[in-house]
Structure formats: structure tokens, C-alpha cells
Amino acid sequence: MGVMRFNNKHTSFLSDVIDLYGNTAVVTAFSSTATLTTSFAEGTYDMWASQDCYIEQLASDGTAGVTSSTGYLLIANNVIPISISKNEKIGVVRSSASGNLTLHKVEATT
């Protein structure tokens, strides 16, 4: 059995480093009624859901009209990157049951 050594330098190349300080995380509960998130600051976000759901991206003055016929399927527990323009919102709906949609800002648009 090998010996574990702590405080060794990490020599692997890290390509997906995210600075969490100052970035936004939003959790929106959803159900079988279309739900709308709050408006987001412009940037790139990681998005995932606790249940399969359908999503759509809307302008800040949009209304939640997403359905299983008009939305994009987001499979539960899969993280996808999404680019959001200033003040856009995400509409989300589930055919049955309920869940949470989570977005975490990972990069600001410059």
C-alpha cells in the first residue's frame, strides 16, 4: 500500500479554474407551472437542474411560456454552459413533480 503525502505541489495543468469570489449563484424552484428566473448580469453561467426539465432563454421583459413542446430539454444533474446577455431570464417547466434550476456565473463578459 502506498504512502499518502500531503502538501505536495500540484503539477497537473488546470484548465477550468473558476474564481468564485464575486460571482453569482441563483437557485429557482420549478414545477409543472412555467417559472421565470430573475434577470441575470451578462456573462457565462454553468446551469443544471435537479430534475429533467424544459428551459428557454428570454429577454428581460419576457414571460414564462415555456412548455415541453417549445423548450430545450435539460437532463437532470447535467451541467451545461450558457451565455446570457444583459438582463436575460430563463424560463423553466417540468411535466410533473418539481425541482430546482441552479445557475452559477463562471465568467463575466468583457
N, C-alpha and C positions, 0 to 999 in steps of 0.2 A: 504494500500500500504506500502511495506517495505521501510526502510531507507537504502540508499547506503552508505557504509563505505569504505573509501579509505585508503591506506597504511596499510592494514591488512596483516599479514603473510600468505603466500600460504602454506597450509598444505597438499595438494594433492601430491602424488608421481608422478614425471615427469620421464618417461622412455625414451622419444625420444628427448632429448636435443641435439641440434646441435650447435657447435661453428662455426659461420660464418666467423670469422676473419681468414684471410689467405687461405680460401678455394676458389675454382674456380667456376665460373658460365659461361657457354657458351651458346649462342643462335645462332642457324643455321637456316637460311631461307631455305625452300624447296618447290618444285613444282612437276610437272609431270615428270621432268628430275631427275634422280638419283643424289643425292648430298652427299658429304662426309664432315664430321666434321673435325676439326683439330685433331691432336693427343692429347690424354689425359694422365695426370700423373696417375700412378697406384692408385687405391682406389675404394671406393664405392660412387656411384652417385645416386641422385634422377633424374629421367628423365620423361618429359611429353611433349606433343605436343598440339598445338592449333587446329589442325585438325586431323582426322583419317589419319594414315599413316602406311607405312611398313618400318621396320628397320632391319638392320643386323649389327653384330659386326665384324670388320675386323682388321687384323694386320696392322702395320704402313705403310707397302708397298702395301696394298690392294687398289683396285679400286672400285668405287661405281657402282656395278652391281645389286643392289637390285631391285626387282620387286614385284608386288603383289603376284606372284607365289612363290618367293623364300624368301621373308622377313617375319618377325613376325608382326602381326597386333598390332599396338598401338592405342587404342581408345583415342580420343581427351579428354584432361583435366583429365586424369587418371595418377597419379604419380606412377611410378614403380621404385624399387631399381635395380641398375645394377652394377655388379662388373667389373671393367676394369683393364686389365693388362697393364703394362708399354707401352706407345705409341700406344695403340689401337685406332681405329677410329670407328665411327658409320656411316653407310650408311643409307640414308632415302629417300623415294619417296612417292608421293601421286598420286592417279589415276587421280584426277582432282583438280583444284584450287591450292592454295598454303597455307603455314602456317609456323610456327616456331617450331623447336625442341629445348627444353631447358634442359640442364644438369647442376646440381649443386652438387659439391663434398661435401659429408657429413661425410666422414671418410677416413683417409689415411690408406693404408695397411702397417702393421708393420712387 
